Amino acid sequence: MKINRCEIEILEGLVPIADKPMSPDGGHLEEQVGSLQKFRVTTTDDLDHVFGLVTWPNARPEVRSVEFVDGLSKYKRLEGAGRWSFIPVGNGQWLGELNIMKYNGKERPTLCRPTSDELNQLAGGDAETLLLHVGALKVGTREELVGDQTRQRNSPSLLVSEGDVKAIAAAFAVTRVMAIMYELGLDDA
């Protein structure tokens, strides 16, 4: 699947992973054994990086770096930053905020809330249309999608079917990989 200036390949089969999740359920702070579905992202500037969607028995599902195979040094940031957790919201659906890796006045890119123009730039077109095309169920704010009334209610987000690695990988590539490729926010400093 092609997304802007990158290709995403869903790798075959689930494999076990033993590690500490980023968002464990209360009281489950120890290492857990989860299931990992890998996907490879390659870019036109020679990135080759394997990421994975991990589902845990007692934690939120998450996307994390699995293996940095090759690429420019700026992409190494994704080995330790940019993980993405999802909130199970019932009916077999997960909610994920569409935060982007952006310099935002910092030395290294960090996760920030994007504008719709930034998301569209990173998607190489209309981000909402792209994400719906690859399987996202809905795109909007947390309030629009799940009635959230917290301070995160205006965060751009998407709803996906539980475990939909294709939609998740596409959104991850847009918000993490393409944001680093374009060095989003670096020119603003």
N, C-alpha and C positions, 0 to 999 in steps of 0.2 A: 504494500500500500504506500503510495506516494503522498507526502504531506509537505507542501512548499518545497524546500530544498533538502528534504531527507526522505529516506525509504525506511519502512518499518516491516520487519519480518517476524511473524509470530512463530516461535520455535516449538517443536512438537513435545507434547507430554508434560505432565506435572511431575515435579521432583520434590522430595522432602527438603526442608531447611530447618536447621536448629540455630536459634539466635534469640536476642531480646527484641520484641516488637517496639515500635516507636510510640504506640498508643495502647498500652495494655489495659484490660479491664481492671477495676479496683481489686487489689489484693493479689494480682497475677503479675508480679514484677520480675519473676524469674524467667530464665530461658524457656522457650516453648518450641515445639516442633510444628511447623506449618507446612503448607503446600505452596510451591513456587511455580508459576507459569512464566517462562522467560520470553522476552522479545528483544530483537536486535534493532538498533537505530544506526543507520549509516547516513552520512551527509555528503554534499558536494565538495566540502573542504576536508574530506578524508577521515571524519570521525567514524569509528567502529566501536560501539559500546553496547553491552548486553545489560538490560534492566530486567526486573521481574515484578510481577504482581504476586504478593504473598497474602494468603489467607491463613489466619491464626485461629486456634481453638478458643482463646480468651483474650482477644485484642482486635482492634479495628484492622480491616484489610489495608495494605499499603503497597506503594511502588517504591523500589529501592534499586540502587546500583548493584549489579552482580559482577560484571567484569569490564574494565576499561581495556579494550584490545589495542586500539591505536587512535591517534588523533592529536590535534593541537593541544598545547598545555592548558589553554583556557577551559577546555572541557573537563579537565581533571577535577574541577570544582564539583561536578556531579557525583563523584565518588563519595563525598561526605556531606553534601548539601542537596537540597531539592527533593528529599523524600516526600511522598504524598500519601496521606491517610484518608480513608473514606469512612463516612458515617452510615452504617446500615439504618435505613429509615422505614423498614417494613415493606411488605408486598414484594419481596425479592429485589429491592432497589437500594442502591448506594448513592449518597450525595458526596460530591467532591468539589472543593473550592478551586477555582481556576486562577490561582496565584502564579505569578511569573517570576523568573530569575532576572533581577534588574539591579544595576549598579546603585542607583538612587542615592548618590552622594557618598557611597561607601567604597572601600578599596576593592572589595570582591562583590560579585552579585549575590543578593539575598532574595528571599521570597517577598514579593510585594503585590498588593492589589492592583490589577491592571485597569486601564481604560479600555473601552470597546475598540478604539482606534488601534491601540497597541495589540490587542488580541487579533484583530483583523490583519494587521501587518505581519504578525508572526505566523498566522494561518495561510498567508499568501492569498487572501480573499476574505469573504465573509465567514468569520469563525463559527458562528451559530449554524449556518448552513452546512459547513464542513463537518462539524461534530455530529449533527443530526444524521448526515449522510453515512457516517461510519458507525452509527449505532446508538449514539446517546439518545435517551428518551426525551429529555427536555433540557433547555439551557435558559438560565435566567439568574435572578438573585436568589439567595437562600430564602428570603421571604416569599418570593413568587413560587418557588418550587416546593417548599415544605412548610410555609407559614411561620418561619423563624421570626421571633421578635427580639432576639438578642442584639448586641452591638454588631454582630457579623451579618445581620439581616440583608445588608446591601452588597455583600460580597458576591461577585460573579461566580456562578457555580454550574454544575451539570448533574443530572440524574442519569445513572446507567443501570442496566440490569446487573444484578449480582454476578460478579466474575466476568463481565464482558471485557476481556483483555483487548480486543480490537479498538473499541471506543476509548478505553483508558489509555492505551499506548498512543493513540493519535493525539489525545488531549495532553499527555505528558510531553510528547515531542514538540507540540506547539508551545507550551508554557515553560518548558525547561530547556530543551535542546535548541530550538530556534531562537529563544531569547538570548542564550549564550552565543550562538552563531552571530547574531546581529549586535551583540554587546550592548543590549538595550540599556539606556540611561547613561552610558559612558560619555557621550557627547554633551550631556546636560551638566556635567561637573565643572 
